[in-house]
């Protein structure tokens, strides 16, 4: 017997456009940080 789950089913969050917009923005921020040479791979020269 399955329990009745009330409320939003969070397992289907990937169907929401807001999820994909947030994911793309996070990935863009990570990419910009890594490619900006801002302490991502090595410390700056002093």
C-alpha distance matrix in Angstrom:
0.0 3.8 6.6 9.3 12.3 15.6 18.9 20.2 18.3 20.8 19.8 21.8 24.9 27.0 27.1 29.1 32.9 33.5 31.6 34.0 37.0 36.3 35.8 39.0 40.9 39.8 40.7 44.1 44.8 44.2 46.4 49.1 49.2 49.4 52.0 54.1 55.4 54.6 54.1 51.3 53.0 56.1 58.0 60.6 64.3 66.3
3.8 0.0 3.8 6.4 8.8 12.3 15.4 16.5 14.5 17.0 16.2 18.2 21.2 23.4 23.5 25.4 29.2 29.7 27.9 30.3 33.3 32.6 32.1 35.4 37.2 36.2 37.2 40.5 41.2 40.7 42.9 45.6 45.7 46.1 48.6 50.6 52.1 51.2 50.8 48.1 49.9 53.0 54.8 57.4 61.1 63.1
6.6 3.8 0.0 3.8 6.2 9.5 12.8 14.5 13.2 15.7 15.7 17.8 20.3 23.1 23.3 24.6 28.5 28.5 26.9 29.7 32.4 31.4 31.3 34.7 36.2 35.1 36.5 39.7 40.2 39.8 42.3 44.7 44.7 45.3 48.0 49.7 51.2 50.1 49.7 47.2 49.2 52.2 53.8 56.3 60.0 61.9
9.3 6.4 3.8 0.0 3.8 6.3 9.8 11.9 11.3 14.4 14.9 16.5 18.8 21.8 21.5 22.6 26.4 26.5 25.3 28.2 30.6 29.9 30.2 33.5 34.9 34.1 35.7 38.7 39.2 39.2 41.6 43.9 44.1 44.9 47.4 49.1 50.8 49.6 49.6 47.1 49.3 52.3 53.8 56.2 59.9 61.8
12.3 8.8 6.2 3.8 0.0 3.8 6.7 8.5 8.0 10.9 11.9 13.6 15.5 18.7 18.7 19.4 23.2 23.0 21.8 24.9 27.2 26.3 26.7 30.1 31.3 30.5 32.3 35.2 35.6 35.7 38.2 40.4 40.5 41.5 44.0 45.5 47.3 46.1 46.1 43.6 45.9 48.9 50.4 52.6 56.4 58.2
15.6 12.3 9.5 6.3 3.8 0.0 3.8 6.8 8.1 11.1 13.1 14.1 15.5 18.9 18.5 18.6 22.2 21.8 21.2 24.4 26.3 25.5 26.5 29.7 30.6 30.2 32.2 34.8 35.2 35.7 38.2 40.1 40.3 41.6 44.0 45.3 47.3 45.9 46.2 43.9 46.4 49.4 50.6 52.7 56.5 58.2
18.9 15.4 12.8 9.8 6.7 3.8 0.0 3.8 6.5 9.0 11.8 12.3 12.9 16.5 16.1 15.6 19.0 18.4 18.0 21.4 23.0 22.2 23.5 26.6 27.4 27.1 29.3 31.7 32.0 32.8 35.3 37.0 37.3 38.8 41.2 42.3 44.4 43.0 43.4 41.2 44.0 46.9 48.0 49.9 53.7 55.4
20.2 16.5 14.5 11.9 8.5 6.8 3.8 0.0 3.8 5.9 8.9 8.8 9.2 12.8 12.4 12.0 15.5 15.0 14.4 17.7 19.5 18.9 19.9 23.0 24.0 23.8 25.9 28.3 28.8 29.5 31.9 33.7 34.2 35.6 37.8 39.1 41.3 40.1 40.6 38.3 40.9 44.0 45.2 47.1 50.9 52.8
18.3 14.5 13.2 11.3 8.0 8.1 6.5 3.8 0.0 3.8 5.5 6.1 7.6 10.9 10.9 11.6 15.4 15.3 14.0 16.9 19.3 18.7 19.1 22.2 23.7 23.2 24.8 27.6 28.3 28.6 30.8 33.0 33.5 34.6 36.8 38.4 40.4 39.4 39.8 37.2 39.6 42.8 44.4 46.4 50.2 52.2
20.8 17.0 15.7 14.4 10.9 11.1 9.0 5.9 3.8 0.0 3.8 5.3 5.3 8.7 10.0 10.3 13.8 13.3 11.3 14.4 16.8 15.7 15.8 19.2 20.5 19.8 21.4 24.3 24.9 25.0 27.4 29.6 29.9 30.9 33.3 34.8 36.8 35.7 36.0 33.5 35.9 39.0 40.6 42.6 46.4 48.4
19.8 16.2 15.7 14.9 11.9 13.1 11.8 8.9 5.5 3.8 0.0 3.8 5.7 7.7 9.3 10.9 14.5 14.6 12.1 14.4 17.5 16.6 16.0 19.2 21.1 20.2 21.2 24.3 25.3 25.1 27.1 29.7 30.1 30.7 33.0 34.9 36.7 36.0 36.2 33.3 35.4 38.7 40.6 42.8 46.5 48.8
21.8 18.2 17.8 16.5 13.6 14.1 12.3 8.8 6.1 5.3 3.8 0.0 3.8 5.4 5.8 7.8 11.4 12.3 10.3 12.3 15.4 15.3 14.9 17.7 19.9 19.6 20.6 23.3 24.7 24.9 26.5 29.0 29.9 30.6 32.5 34.5 36.6 36.1 36.7 33.8 36.0 39.4 41.3 43.2 46.9 49.3
24.9 21.2 20.3 18.8 15.5 15.5 12.9 9.2 7.6 5.3 5.7 3.8 0.0 3.8 5.3 5.6 9.0 9.0 6.8 9.4 12.1 11.7 11.7 14.7 16.5 16.3 17.6 20.2 21.3 21.8 23.7 25.9 26.7 27.7 29.7 31.4 33.6 32.9 33.6 30.9 33.4 36.7 38.4 40.2 43.9 46.2
27.0 23.4 23.1 21.8 18.7 18.9 16.5 12.8 10.9 8.7 7.7 5.4 3.8 0.0 3.8 5.4 7.8 8.8 6.1 7.1 10.6 10.9 10.0 12.5 14.9 15.0 15.6 18.2 19.9 20.2 21.5 24.0 25.2 25.9 27.5 29.6 31.8 31.6 32.4 29.4 31.7 35.2 37.1 38.8 42.5 45.0
27.1 23.5 23.3 21.5 18.7 18.5 16.1 12.4 10.9 10.0 9.3 5.8 5.3 3.8 0.0 3.8 6.5 8.8 7.7 8.3 11.4 12.6 12.4 14.3 16.7 17.5 18.1 20.3 22.2 22.9 24.0 26.2 27.8 28.6 30.0 32.0 34.5 34.3 35.4 32.5 34.8 38.3 40.3 41.7 45.4 47.9
29.1 25.4 24.6 22.6 19.4 18.6 15.6 12.0 11.6 10.3 10.9 7.8 5.6 5.4 3.8 0.0 3.8 5.4 5.4 7.0 9.0 10.2 11.1 12.9 14.7 15.8 17.1 18.9 20.5 21.7 23.1 24.8 26.4 27.7 29.0 30.6 33.3 32.8 34.1 31.5 34.2 37.5 39.1 40.4 44.1 46.4
32.9 29.2 28.5 26.4 23.2 22.2 19.0 15.5 15.4 13.8 14.5 11.4 9.0 7.8 6.5 3.8 0.0 3.8 5.4 5.3 6.2 8.6 9.9 10.7 12.4 14.3 15.4 16.5 18.4 20.1 21.1 22.5 24.5 25.9 26.8 28.3 31.3 31.0 32.6 30.1 32.8 36.1 37.7 38.7 42.3 44.6
33.5 29.7 28.5 26.5 23.0 21.8 18.4 15.0 15.3 13.3 14.6 12.3 9.0 8.8 8.8 5.4 3.8 0.0 3.8 5.5 5.0 6.1 8.5 9.9 10.5 12.2 14.2 15.2 16.4 18.3 19.8 21.0 22.5 24.4 25.6 26.7 29.6 28.9 30.5 28.2 31.2 34.3 35.6 36.6 40.2 42.4
31.6 27.9 26.9 25.3 21.8 21.2 18.0 14.4 14.0 11.3 12.1 10.3 6.8 6.1 7.7 5.4 5.4 3.8 0.0 3.8 5.5 5.2 6.1 8.7 10.0 10.6 12.2 14.2 15.4 16.6 18.3 20.0 21.2 22.6 24.2 25.6 28.3 27.6 28.8 26.3 29.1 32.3 33.8 35.1 38.9 41.1
34.0 30.3 29.7 28.2 24.9 24.4 21.4 17.7 16.9 14.4 14.4 12.3 9.4 7.1 8.3 7.0 5.3 5.5 3.8 0.0 3.8 5.4 4.9 6.1 8.5 9.8 10.4 12.1 14.1 15.3 16.2 18.1 19.9 21.0 22.1 23.9 26.6 26.4 27.9 25.2 27.8 31.2 32.9 34.1 37.7 40.2
37.0 33.3 32.4 30.6 27.2 26.3 23.0 19.5 19.3 16.8 17.5 15.4 12.1 10.6 11.4 9.0 6.2 5.0 5.5 3.8 0.0 3.8 5.5 5.3 6.2 8.6 10.0 10.5 12.3 14.4 15.3 16.4 18.4 20.1 21.0 22.2 25.2 24.9 26.7 24.4 27.2 30.4 31.8 32.6 36.2 38.6
36.3 32.6 31.4 29.9 26.3 25.5 22.2 18.9 18.7 15.7 16.6 15.3 11.7 10.9 12.6 10.2 8.6 6.1 5.2 5.4 3.8 0.0 3.8 5.5 5.1 6.1 8.6 9.8 10.6 12.4 14.2 15.3 16.6 18.4 19.9 20.9 23.7 22.9 24.4 22.2 25.2 28.3 29.5 30.6 34.3 36.4
35.8 32.1 31.3 30.2 26.7 26.5 23.5 19.9 19.1 15.8 16.0 14.9 11.7 10.0 12.4 11.1 9.9 8.5 6.1 4.9 5.5 3.8 0.0 3.8 5.5 5.2 6.2 8.5 9.9 10.7 12.2 14.2 15.5 16.6 18.2 19.8 22.3 21.9 23.2 20.5 23.2 26.5 28.1 29.4 33.1 35.5
39.0 35.4 34.7 33.5 30.1 29.7 26.6 23.0 22.2 19.2 19.2 17.7 14.7 12.5 14.3 12.9 10.7 9.9 8.7 6.1 5.3 5.5 3.8 0.0 3.8 5.5 5.1 6.0 8.6 9.9 10.4 12.1 14.2 15.3 16.2 17.9 20.7 20.8 22.5 19.9 22.5 25.8 27.5 28.4 32.0 34.5
40.9 37.2 36.2 34.9 31.3 30.6 27.4 24.0 23.7 20.5 21.1 19.9 16.5 14.9 16.7 14.7 12.4 10.5 10.0 8.5 6.2 5.1 5.5 3.8 0.0 3.8 5.5 5.0 6.2 8.7 9.8 10.5 12.3 14.3 15.2 16.2 19.2 18.7 20.7 18.5 21.5 24.6 25.8 26.5 30.1 32.4
39.8 36.2 35.1 34.1 30.5 30.2 27.1 23.8 23.2 19.8 20.2 19.6 16.3 15.0 17.5 15.8 14.3 12.2 10.6 9.8 8.6 6.1 5.2 5.5 3.8 0.0 3.8 5.4 5.1 6.3 8.6 9.9 10.7 12.4 14.3 15.3 17.8 17.0 18.4 16.1 19.1 22.1 23.5 24.6 28.3 30.6
40.7 37.2 36.5 35.7 32.3 32.2 29.3 25.9 24.8 21.4 21.2 20.6 17.6 15.6 18.1 17.1 15.4 14.2 12.2 10.4 10.0 8.6 6.2 5.1 5.5 3.8 0.0 3.8 5.4 5.1 6.1 8.6 9.9 10.6 12.1 14.0 16.4 16.4 17.7 14.9 17.4 20.8 22.7 23.8 27.4 30.1
44.1 40.5 39.7 38.7 35.2 34.8 31.7 28.3 27.6 24.3 24.3 23.3 20.2 18.2 20.3 18.9 16.5 15.2 14.2 12.1 10.5 9.8 8.5 6.0 5.0 5.4 3.8 0.0 3.8 5.5 5.1 6.1 8.5 9.9 10.4 11.9 14.9 15.0 17.1 14.7 17.4 20.6 22.2 22.7 26.2 28.8
44.8 41.2 40.2 39.2 35.6 35.2 32.0 28.8 28.3 24.9 25.3 24.7 21.3 19.9 22.2 20.5 18.4 16.4 15.4 14.1 12.3 10.6 9.9 8.6 6.2 5.1 5.4 3.8 0.0 3.8 5.5 5.2 6.2 8.7 10.0 10.4 13.2 12.5 14.6 12.6 15.8 18.6 19.7 20.3 23.9 26.2
44.2 40.7 39.8 39.2 35.7 35.7 32.8 29.5 28.6 25.0 25.1 24.9 21.8 20.2 22.9 21.7 20.1 18.3 16.6 15.3 14.4 12.4 10.7 9.9 8.7 6.3 5.1 5.5 3.8 0.0 3.8 5.5 5.2 6.2 8.6 9.9 11.9 11.4 12.7 10.0 12.9 16.1 17.7 18.8 22.5 25.0
46.4 42.9 42.3 41.6 38.2 38.2 35.3 31.9 30.8 27.4 27.1 26.5 23.7 21.5 24.0 23.1 21.1 19.8 18.3 16.2 15.3 14.2 12.2 10.4 9.8 8.6 6.1 5.1 5.5 3.8 0.0 3.8 5.4 5.2 6.0 8.3 10.6 11.4 13.2 10.4 12.6 15.9 17.9 18.6 22.0 24.9
49.1 45.6 44.7 43.9 40.4 40.1 37.0 33.7 33.0 29.6 29.7 29.0 25.9 24.0 26.2 24.8 22.5 21.0 20.0 18.1 16.4 15.3 14.2 12.1 10.5 9.9 8.6 6.1 5.2 5.5 3.8 0.0 3.8 5.6 5.2 5.8 9.0 9.5 12.1 10.3 13.0 15.6 17.0 17.0 20.3 23.0
49.2 45.7 44.7 44.1 40.5 40.3 37.3 34.2 33.5 29.9 30.1 29.9 26.7 25.2 27.8 26.4 24.5 22.5 21.2 19.9 18.4 16.6 15.5 14.2 12.3 10.7 9.9 8.5 6.2 5.2 5.4 3.8 0.0 3.8 5.6 5.2 7.3 6.6 8.7 7.0 10.3 12.7 13.8 14.3 17.9 20.3
49.4 46.1 45.3 44.9 41.5 41.6 38.8 35.6 34.6 30.9 30.7 30.6 27.7 25.9 28.6 27.7 25.9 24.4 22.6 21.0 20.1 18.4 16.6 15.3 14.3 12.4 10.6 9.9 8.7 6.2 5.2 5.6 3.8 0.0 3.8 5.6 6.2 7.0 8.2 5.3 7.6 10.7 12.7 13.7 17.1 20.0
52.0 48.6 48.0 47.4 44.0 44.0 41.2 37.8 36.8 33.3 33.0 32.5 29.7 27.5 30.0 29.0 26.8 25.6 24.2 22.1 21.0 19.9 18.2 16.2 15.2 14.3 12.1 10.4 10.0 8.6 6.0 5.2 5.6 3.8 0.0 3.8 5.5 7.9 10.1 7.9 9.4 12.0 14.0 14.0 17.0 20.1
54.1 50.6 49.7 49.1 45.5 45.3 42.3 39.1 38.4 34.8 34.9 34.5 31.4 29.6 32.0 30.6 28.3 26.7 25.6 23.9 22.2 20.9 19.8 17.9 16.2 15.3 14.0 11.9 10.4 9.9 8.3 5.8 5.2 5.6 3.8 0.0 3.8 5.3 8.6 7.9 10.0 11.7 12.6 11.9 14.9 17.7
55.4 52.1 51.2 50.8 47.3 47.3 44.4 41.3 40.4 36.8 36.7 36.6 33.6 31.8 34.5 33.3 31.3 29.6 28.3 26.6 25.2 23.7 22.3 20.7 19.2 17.8 16.4 14.9 13.2 11.9 10.6 9.0 7.3 6.2 5.5 3.8 0.0 3.8 6.0 5.9 7.0 8.0 9.1 8.6 11.6 14.7
54.6 51.2 50.1 49.6 46.1 45.9 43.0 40.1 39.4 35.7 36.0 36.1 32.9 31.6 34.3 32.8 31.0 28.9 27.6 26.4 24.9 22.9 21.9 20.8 18.7 17.0 16.4 15.0 12.5 11.4 11.4 9.5 6.6 7.0 7.9 5.3 3.8 0.0 3.8 5.3 7.8 8.3 8.1 7.8 11.4 13.8
54.1 50.8 49.7 49.6 46.1 46.2 43.4 40.6 39.8 36.0 36.2 36.7 33.6 32.4 35.4 34.1 32.6 30.5 28.8 27.9 26.7 24.4 23.2 22.5 20.7 18.4 17.7 17.1 14.6 12.7 13.2 12.1 8.7 8.2 10.1 8.6 6.0 3.8 0.0 3.8 5.7 5.4 5.2 6.6 10.4 12.7
51.3 48.1 47.2 47.1 43.6 43.9 41.2 38.3 37.2 33.5 33.3 33.8 30.9 29.4 32.5 31.5 30.1 28.2 26.3 25.2 24.4 22.2 20.5 19.9 18.5 16.1 14.9 14.7 12.6 10.0 10.4 10.3 7.0 5.3 7.9 7.9 5.9 5.3 3.8 0.0 3.8 6.1 7.9 9.8 13.3 16.0
53.0 49.9 49.2 49.3 45.9 46.4 44.0 40.9 39.6 35.9 35.4 36.0 33.4 31.7 34.8 34.2 32.8 31.2 29.1 27.8 27.2 25.2 23.2 22.5 21.5 19.1 17.4 17.4 15.8 12.9 12.6 13.0 10.3 7.6 9.4 10.0 7.0 7.8 5.7 3.8 0.0 3.8 7.2 9.4 12.3 15.5
56.1 53.0 52.2 52.3 48.9 49.4 46.9 44.0 42.8 39.0 38.7 39.4 36.7 35.2 38.3 37.5 36.1 34.3 32.3 31.2 30.4 28.3 26.5 25.8 24.6 22.1 20.8 20.6 18.6 16.1 15.9 15.6 12.7 10.7 12.0 11.7 8.0 8.3 5.4 6.1 3.8 0.0 3.8 6.5 9.0 12.0
58.0 54.8 53.8 53.8 50.4 50.6 48.0 45.2 44.4 40.6 40.6 41.3 38.4 37.1 40.3 39.1 37.7 35.6 33.8 32.9 31.8 29.5 28.1 27.5 25.8 23.5 22.7 22.2 19.7 17.7 17.9 17.0 13.8 12.7 14.0 12.6 9.1 8.1 5.2 7.9 7.2 3.8 0.0 3.8 6.6 8.8
60.6 57.4 56.3 56.2 52.6 52.7 49.9 47.1 46.4 42.6 42.8 43.2 40.2 38.8 41.7 40.4 38.7 36.6 35.1 34.1 32.6 30.6 29.4 28.4 26.5 24.6 23.8 22.7 20.3 18.8 18.6 17.0 14.3 13.7 14.0 11.9 8.6 7.8 6.6 9.8 9.4 6.5 3.8 0.0 3.8 6.4
64.3 61.1 60.0 59.9 56.4 56.5 53.7 50.9 50.2 46.4 46.5 46.9 43.9 42.5 45.4 44.1 42.3 40.2 38.9 37.7 36.2 34.3 33.1 32.0 30.1 28.3 27.4 26.2 23.9 22.5 22.0 20.3 17.9 17.1 17.0 14.9 11.6 11.4 10.4 13.3 12.3 9.0 6.6 3.8 0.0 3.8
66.3 63.1 61.9 61.8 58.2 58.2 55.4 52.8 52.2 48.4 48.8 49.3 46.2 45.0 47.9 46.4 44.6 42.4 41.1 40.2 38.6 36.4 35.5 34.5 32.4 30.6 30.1 28.8 26.2 25.0 24.9 23.0 20.3 20.0 20.1 17.7 14.7 13.8 12.7 16.0 15.5 12.0 8.8 6.4 3.8 0.0
